[in-house]
Amino acid sequence: MLMASRRAVGPNNDARSDHRREIRRRWIIMGQGIYYVLLGVWPLVYFDSFADAVGIQLHPFQAQLFGAVLAVVGGALIESARRGPPGSYPVLLAACVAAALALIDLVWLPRLRVISWFWVDLVAELAFAISLILHYPRYQAERSQTGRRRRRP
């Protein structure tokens, strides 16, 4: 007797796959937000420790300004993930920020010729960017009878 496959085919399977993708995207965004908040608050609270870890001469204003902006972006990502599966705009923001920070690391780390934790940051940023690109929402515009796009709750 042949056993039927447990794998469902049809619209329910697509819905489950989309649901799993949204949950993964939510956890990626949440993790990235927590990472950015921790990384952003560090120079604000313990600048001397941050400067020692970086290994290069830093001006406190620049480091703390960057830290504050990064912490705010992280907080926005956390809030987006906390409210439910993030839509395309928070995912796009998170992917672009991760790609921009990875690009800055790639350009400047070889020039600095110091071994610092920025190499770890480069790996983290690339992981965030790649995973978000792989899980980018593929929303189709839902149109109502009038042809207008329906708003998401």
C-alpha positions in Angstrom: 0.0 0.0 0.0 1.4 3.4 -1.0 1.4 6.1 1.6 0.2 9.5 0.5 2.7 12.3 0.8 2.3 14.6 3.9 3.2 17.6 1.9 0.1 19.5 0.9 -0.3 21.0 -2.5 -2.4 24.0 -3.2 -3.3 27.4 -1.7 -2.9 26.1 1.9 0.7 25.1 1.4 1.4 28.5 -0.1 -0.2 30.2 2.9 1.9 28.1 5.3 5.1 28.9 3.4 4.3 32.6 3.4 3.5 32.4 7.2 6.8 30.7 7.9 8.6 33.3 5.8 6.9 36.2 7.7 7.9 34.6 11.0 11.6 34.3 9.9 11.5 37.8 8.6 10.1 39.0 11.9 12.9 37.3 13.9 15.6 38.6 11.6 14.3 42.2 12.0 14.0 41.8 15.7 17.6 40.4 16.0 19.0 43.2 13.8 17.1 45.8 15.9 18.5 44.4 19.2 22.0 44.3 17.7 21.7 47.9 16.5 20.4 49.2 19.8 23.2 47.5 21.8 25.8 48.7 19.3 24.4 52.2 19.3 24.1 52.6 23.0 27.6 51.4 23.7 29.4 54.6 22.7 26.8 56.7 24.4 27.2 54.9 27.8 30.8 53.6 27.8 32.7 55.7 25.2 36.2 54.8 26.6 35.4 51.1 26.3 34.0 51.6 22.8 37.1 53.6 21.7 39.4 50.9 23.1 37.5 48.1 21.3 37.6 50.0 18.0 41.3 50.5 18.1 41.4 53.7 16.2 41.3 57.4 17.2 37.7 58.5 17.5 36.1 61.8 18.2 33.4 61.3 20.9 30.9 63.5 19.0 31.1 61.4 15.8 30.9 58.1 17.6 28.0 59.1 19.8 26.1 60.7 17.0 26.5 57.5 14.9 25.5 55.4 18.0 22.4 57.5 18.6 21.2 57.2 15.0 22.0 53.4 15.0 20.1 53.0 18.3 17.0 54.8 16.9 17.0 52.7 13.7 17.3 49.6 15.9 14.4 50.7 18.0 12.3 51.3 14.9 13.1 47.8 13.7 12.3 46.3 17.0 8.9 48.1 17.1 8.2 47.0 13.6 8.9 43.4 14.4 7.0 43.5 17.7 3.8 44.8 16.0 3.6 41.7 13.7 5.2 40.5 10.5 7.0 43.5 9.1 5.9 44.8 5.7 8.1 45.7 2.8 9.2 49.1 4.0 10.8 48.1 7.3 12.5 45.1 5.6 13.8 47.4 2.9 15.1 49.8 5.5 16.8 47.0 7.5 18.4 45.5 4.3 19.6 48.9 3.1 21.1 49.9 6.5 22.8 46.5 6.8 24.2 46.7 3.2 25.4 50.3 3.7 27.2 49.4 7.0 28.7 46.3 5.3 29.9 48.5 2.4 31.5 51.0 4.8 33.3 48.1 6.6 34.5 46.6 3.3 35.9 49.9 2.1 37.6 51.1 5.4 38.7 47.9 7.2 41.5 47.1 4.8 42.7 50.7 4.9 42.8 50.8 8.7 45.1 47.8 9.1 44.0 47.2 12.6 42.3 44.1 13.9 39.2 45.1 15.6 35.6 43.9 16.2 34.5 45.6 13.0 35.4 42.4 11.2 32.8 40.7 13.3 30.4 43.6 12.5 31.1 43.1 8.7 30.0 39.4 9.0 26.9 40.3 11.0 25.9 43.1 8.5 26.4 40.8 5.5 24.3 38.1 7.2 21.5 40.5 7.9 21.5 41.9 4.4 21.6 38.5 2.7 19.0 37.0 4.9 16.6 39.9 4.4 17.1 39.9 0.7 16.2 36.2 0.7 13.1 36.8 2.8 12.1 40.1 1.1 8.3 40.2 1.1 6.7 39.5 -2.2 3.5 41.3 -1.8 1.1 41.6 -4.6 -1.1 44.6 -4.6 -4.5 43.6 -3.4 -7.1 45.4 -5.4 -10.6 45.9 -4.4 -13.6 46.1 -6.8 -12.8 49.7 -7.5 -9.3 49.0 -8.6 -7.7 50.7 -5.6 -5.2 49.0 -3.3 -6.6 47.8 -0.1 -4.8 49.0 3.1 -3.2 46.5 5.4 -4.4 46.7 9.0 
